[in-house]
Amino acid sequence: MKYRGRSHSTLTDTAKEVVAELYKLSGIKMIAPGIIDGKRNASKRHVTAVYTTAGMELIISGQEVQKVAVHTTDDARATFTALKQAKRLSHFTFAARERKPGQ
């Protein structure tokens, strides 16, 4: 597994928890952190998976929102199911959706 581009954006504290669990899963080719958006002000933590042709894009929100692209060799839905079952992420709320045209 590799990070895209050697020096990409850093991870928020909430995203670090999710990415740490992703490292434990098999079938992950690449994890690419995206831009941090500080518009969210909530104490609940959410992870939304948007399935793509390369895998999935995780929208991780806590105090801030960050998108993390995850490229997989296996089925992305199975990877997301394994992520939902991780004990360390039991305080997260999980949702999934398909990528809609134009997004």
N, C-alpha and C positions, 0 to 999 in steps of 0.2 A: 504494500500500500504506500502511496506517496501523496504528498501535498502538491497541489497544482501550483506551478510557478515558484518555487523556493521560498519566496517571502510574500505571503498573502496576508490578509487582515488577521488580526488576533481574534480569539474567541471570547465571548462574554462568559461570565461565571456559570450561567445556566447552560450555555452551549457546551462548555467544557465537560459537564456531567454527562451529557448525551454522547458526545464524541468519545469519551472514555469507554462507554459501553459499546460503541460501534467498533472500537479497536479489538474487543474481545470476540466479535462475530467473524465468521468466515465468509468469503465471497465478496468482500469489499475491495474494490480496485483503487479507489481514490476518494479522498475527502477534501473538499474545497470550501473553506470558510468564506462567507460573503460579507457585504457591508453591514455595519451595525447601525440600526435605526433606533434612536432613543425616544421615540414618541409614546411608547407604552408605559403606563404607570399603574401596574397591578401587582398584587402579591402572588397570584396564582401562576403556575407554570404550565404552559401548553406546548405541545409538539404536533404540528400538522405535516403530514407527508403528502407531497404532490408528486405523483408518479410521472416519470418521463421515460423516453426511450433508452436513456443511458442508465437509469436507476430511479433515483428520487431526489427531490429537493425538500429538505426539512426546514420548516419555518418554526423557529424556536423562540418562544417569548417568555419573558419573566419581567424584570424591570425594564429591559430593552428587547428589541426584536432583531433577530439575526437569521439569515438564510444560509443553510449549509448544503451544498450539493454533495450527494453521495452516489458514486458510480459503482455498480455491482456487477459481478459475473453471474450470480444466481438471481432468482426472482426477487425483485425489490419488495414485493408484498410479504414474502416469507421473512425477509430481513427485518421489515418493520414490525411484523408480529413478534419476532424474537426480541426486538427492542422494547416492545410494550410489556413483555413478560419479565424484564429485568427487575430484580428486587430493588436496586438502588434508584430506579426511576418510578417507584410506586406513587410518589407525590406529584407526578405529572399527569395532565389530562391529554389523551391522544385522540387525534382525528386524522382522516385520510380523504383525499379527493383526487380526481383525475385532472390533468392539465386541460384547461379549456382553450379553444382556439383564440389566438390573439393575446395570450398572457405571456 
